[in-house]
Amino acid sequence: MSPEYAISRPPRARRLLTVAVAVVALVLGAAATPARAYAADARIDLKVLVVTDGRANVEAVTAQFSREGVPFEVVDTRRADRPTITAGYLADTVGGAPRAKYQAVVLPQEGALPAAELAALDAFEQRFKIRRLLAYTWAHPGVGLDYARWSGTVDGMTASVTAAAKSAGFGHLAGAVRLDDVDNTVAESFAALASPAPGVTYTPMVTVPVPGDAAPGSVLGVYAHDGREEMVLTISLNQYQNHARVLAHGIVEWLTRGVHLGQWRNFFSVHVDDVFLPDDRWHQQANCTVGDDCNPNRDPSVTPYNAPIRMTAADVDALVAWQRSAGIKLEMAFNGQGSVDAGAADPLTAALLARKADLRWLNHTYSHPHLGCVQDFTVSPWRCATDPTTGAVRYVSEAEIESQINQNVAFARQKGLTIDAQELVTGEHSGLRSLPQMPVDNPHLGPAMRDTGVRVVAADASRDPATRLVGPARTVPRHPMNIFYNVATRAEEVDEYNWIYTSQADGGSGICTANPSTSTCIRPLAGPEAFNDYIVPIEARIALSHVVASDPRPHYAHQSNIAEDRILYPVLDQVLTRYRELFAANTPLVNPRMAAVAEELRRADAWRAAVAAGRVEAYLTGRRVTIVNRSTAALHVPASAPAGTDVVTLSLLGIELVTGPYGAAYGTGRSAWTSVGAGARLLLRLPAA
């Protein structure tokens, strides 16, 4: 198992040497200054206190806590029944020793609470060295800033992460962060750009150029005063902005001093469906898909049908070359029937098999049939066929589903394709619930997956976004990319894009007019060059938004999109380029297979449930982090700590013995999922300050 998910134990002989060295090290280091500068004589519980009045900046930070798995407690000032924040609310004693119930504090702004509660927070932060975030405020001396030199909309500007920030939680960033400008007709982010007030200790962490001024202004910085540290934001953020997501992890790291429950990764996986098969082609004159919804009786001009789209041997070479250059692998969701239909001399099959070791393979069923209800095409749109006697919905049988799974596994084994037989992508995610025709799963799907050993099945994230169980299999929702399955050229993509997203008055379908809540009408795009100028930046921004939200769910496109003009690659290239401009080399993209994504989603769900139920106890005392699983079953625990953190175990009359470094390096720290048994605990020793 990868070190991402488990900590290996050294061989016994090496353990004895480790024990001997560890005893000496622990004795010599016992009196060292506690790491990370929390109060040395106290227990610090690993949970964040969030005071909110509902403003977007607070939600942007709590969204990051949720993404990473950081426990937090909310006090909503809009509720009349909220608790009063007092000294007793914030701290007490455990076993005669002082305890801080929270390791950090988030406030919406400096005057968010009555004076008495603010005074209690001030004293708490001074006593235990707890850091505070002021999520959004104006620039003034009360927060360590001079009055703003400039204020206004900062959409599209480029912020800079300072050297001080990189050494205090933002070291995962390369340095430049472009602020979102999704719609140039809408003001998206407002900021006050200011300098530190005279005579105070204020450290700018993120700055933005001041128009007409050589010196930039701070929009995020740290104000140290009265024995406390406050991070001050003077830029509006919301949880859906890419720049907010990019900066949010640094805020978490600074607030918690790099020691917290939860872990952080940026994921990017892409599936390519229908490999070996041809895909139907969009007809630019008839505005329909040949072989799908083009009707020669209605549209005689459609005949003869355009040729379907199928990769060539040259496309396989281009795929392998792209993977090597990009540093990530795509997953080939394949249908063996396409190879068989093409014949023994098929050049595409020969090319794919020649490069099979360079590719990841994923079972997409043998011939890509619909595996949900039996479809009735006598009406448009189609409906589920019913039994004429009982009226019950007719479903594709369990035997047919099992045959489609097993035939494709047999094809893979015959051809020497390395697959995980527990993974499955059904054709168009069929068999899973899909409105309007199928509000429930095909009842035969779960039993078929049980009998064939499938434990991970793909779903469409646009329709079924949350992971769930279908029989024994966990769904992995996949993000559809707006690079259509029925196009292979820039001209075809632009033409279909115009059909979907322009009004009837502009020559489009009018779908955007009929569905204003889910679609926005655009002016018609002109020519194939609009693909690179308009579509690629939008699709790359959307995909990147999932990546920087630490969303492990894969994206998917189709084999048609890496044939002919190979229009998928410009989108992927732009995602990778933007990512590498934002993040330092210590924060590479994680490119997991579908089964690993399913495990990530499962662990995250179990972790959230355990935290919500109060089944996890975690705290810091000096250099020791203790995490206790109060559940009745083993639990995978995510935790983050600085480089140099070790795992320890109890043995030899209670002496803590080092067993090796903790977790895996990512960003500026180390983190991991670690299985902790029921009632057991995980112990970490932080490096000396």
PyMOL commands that set and color helices and strands:
alter all, ss='L'
color gray80, all
select helices_A, chain A and resi 12-29+35-37+56-68+87-90+115-128+141-143+163-166+242-256+300-302+313-326+336-342+347-354+356-358+398-415+427-429+445-452+490-501+504-506+511-514+529-547+559-562+568-582+594-612
alter helices_A, ss='H'
color red, helices_A
select strands_A, chain A and resi 43-45+48-52+72-76+91-94+97-100+104-107+131-134+150-153+158-161+176-178+190-193+201-208+217-225+228-233+260-261+270-275+281-283+288-290+331-334+360-363+375-376+383-384+423-424+456-460+469-470+473-480+555-558+616-621+624-629+635-642+646-651+655-661+664-666+669-676+681-685
alter strands_A, ss='S'
color yellow, strands_A
deselect
rebuild
show_as cartoon
